[in-house]
Amino acid sequence: MIKNIPYFLTLIAFVLCSTFVKAQVNQTNFSSTPLGEVNLKALSTHHDTITILKLAPKPFMANDIDTKKAHIEELRKAYLNRNRRSPKLDTLAATGDHLPFVEGGFSDSLFSSGVPNDNSIAVGKNGDIVSVLNSSIRVYKQDGTATYNVGLTYFGRFEKKNTWVGTKPVLTGSYDPRVTYDPEADKFVAFWLDGRVSTDTRIMIAVSKTGSPEEGWTVYALTGNPLNDTSWTDYPIVGMSKDDIFITVNLLKDNEPWQTAFKQSIIWQIDKKALFTDTFLNSTLWSGIKHKEKLIWSICPADQYYKSPRKEMYFLSVRPSDYTNDTVFIHKIDNTQASGEAQYSYKIAKGNRAYGLAGSAYQPAANFRLQTNDARVLTAIFHYDHIQYVQNCINPQNFAPSLMYGYIANADNPSIQNTLIANDTLDMGYPSIVYMGNGTHDLTAMLSFSHSSSTVFPGVSLVKIDNEGKVSPIIRVKSGDAVINSFVPDSTERWGDYSGIQRKYNENGVFYLSNSFGGKSRPAAGTYIGRMRYNKEAMQVLQEPAIVYPNPSSEGIYHFKMKVEMASDYRLECYDLGTGQKVFNYNVRIEDQGEVVVNQNLSFLSSGLYQLKFVRLGDNKVMLNEKIRKM
């Protein structure tokens, strides 16, 4: 008999800490000069042959995650046995007005990927695409023409540790690549790890000279063992603020089983100005990050939208290996690296819905499963004081791998609204999210992810988060035509460990994504690169921000300060952000002009987060569009 454990409780959103708590963490400064330069034109005009890496499974926390996943698999099989029905061969992709669609795309024809792909992508204003994956860096033109395909170890060929055989280096272990693009500096920045033992571990950083990746790169290195002990660096996540680049990584112990290898998660803060002028890599290391003397596992930076820059940087963590939890750690570094005055603090918030560890995803072949790792925050974005983030998560109804989308309305005074993204015929994993909105009140974002099932080959899908935070139906981007089978000697294949997505900053409504799919010519996963477009729905944005106070309110009395052009009738609309349902709407008359304060008694509302709109009758002009919280 299978025991069902107390899974997935739905909880009301509460903030545990009303202010950020300054914590005692270790802060260490580093400075180094560039290792050298790389010019792709001089390096190679052909596609370098890349040795395929087959990386061992990623390490997890000290508890027995494999036992948990086995238990989840038993629960899922029991559910399927109780709910037998004819399987669906596929699910239809959603289409419609204002939903994104594939404008162009191509499957990566260069089979040199490792296991897993670890896809990441960046696109410049000139349309050049830089795609990185295990274990190469590739440059494409907008039409999909590949101009360069260079192994990451070859790319960093001037490292002293590299050995050469003839004219090519021995690939000594470059992996976990990431790439990003800074639209203001017009530069690409690539990151990857090299070495998997404390005596041979580093973070490589390459900065393009210009917006053309073919015109040369400056390459730097950070030590992968900054604490000078028996740990090495794994699983980087990258985010940028206006002035800094942040790299978060996990430090793992040497010579221990994966389940007990975790030591701690750290944050590297790098001064962008010095890095981009090819002078120094000036960095600050933040280590010893813990809560109640327990080190926090996996920290994800909230990448800032460049039009809403802040000197502060925010990061998110969860309890990634728990069966069920609703805790979110919000970390904050409050100043730039160059200021020398930055301090670290954190607070704890709770979502309105619990996340939890997911089991393996299914494929249309017996015993071919896909790994979903844990429930860590995989990507997060910051824009206009809002944070949106995504995780792998279990569906508590059928125990299938699904996704959790989170929205934090105010980074400094957070309340968290979570939405489970699930489908009864698709397993999901490895989401990435990008901001596509155009202002303070616009939450529009795109969320790409991998899909698979017992009847659907692994492919790429997408959902849209609209300007009010609602999730669209699933949009099919790329369908697979085979299982992923990397010939690793087990029945659970590597699927992630992440995917890539980026907005094209000089084209409205255009974004690019890269993700894995199952292809007949690729025993390991293929990479799909898609150019996506959506036609934005009309949205009225206030020219002057309205002020709501007190917010949150325990009594339900709110004062709305806004500018009124004329005496008129208005419609007050209220939406429950937890359910997406309209709570009420009624008309009010405002006789005054200029700056007015409108008082409303909403004490009848239940505790939660709501969207309130004042709409002027006649021309339907939105005069106020604010989120309020009722305690």
ZIZI-V685560 format. One line per field, one symbol per residue. ss: DSSP state (a for helix, b for strand, c for the rest). A space follows every 50 residues. Layout:
# ZIZI-V685560
ss = ???
This chain:
# ZIZI-V685560
ss = ccccccccccccccbcccccbbcccbbbbbbbbccbbbcaaaacccbccc cccbccccccccccaaaaaaaaaaaaaaaaaacccccccccccccccccc bbbbbbbcccccccbccccbbbbcccccbbbbbccbbbbbcccccbbbbb baaaaccccccccbbccbbccccbbbbbbbbbccccbbbbbbbbbbbccb bbbbbbbbccccaaacbbbbbbbcccccccbbbbbbbbbbcccbbbbbbb bbbccccaaacbbbbbbbbbbaaaaacccbbbbbbbbccbbccbbccccb bbbbcaaaccccbbbbbcccccccbbbbbbbbbccccccccccbbbbbbb bbbbbcccccbcccccccbbccccccbbbbbbbccbbbbbbbbbcccccc bbbbbbbbcccccccbbbbbbcbccbbbbbbbbbbcccccccccbbbbbb bbccccccbbbbbbbcccccbcccbbbbcccccccccccccbbccccccb bbbccccccbbbbbbbbbbccbbbbbbbbbbbbcccccccccccccbbbc ccbcccbbbbbbbbcccbbbbbbbbbcccccbbbbbbbbbcccbbbbbbb bccccccbbbbbbbbbccccbbbbbbbbbbc
